[in-house]
């Protein structure tokens, strides 16, 4: 049983879009609009390409070089 004593909804055969819309409707009904918005903000998909961004950011760096840089910053008191 779902919260509020309702029966579980059969989503078999529903498109992902329909399931998403239904989920938002249920959240809004059970939690209210404000809490639903806060909840959805926690699970946003984000944007960009993490893999490409990471490669650009860390280009040429290794675990060893980053560790050494961190150690130097700690030793100098910068962090």
C-alpha angles and dihedrals in degrees: 000000000000121000113286092037095280121144119251113269117240106232096176109133094013119129118244088249092054091048090050092050092046090050092053090049091052093046091049093048094047101035105022128244097281095053091042091055091049090049094049092049088061091059104042116145094230123211142259131043111291094193095053093042091051092049091052093046096047099033108152094000123123131192088256095051093047091047091051091049091050091049091052092050090050092048092051091049093241090126 
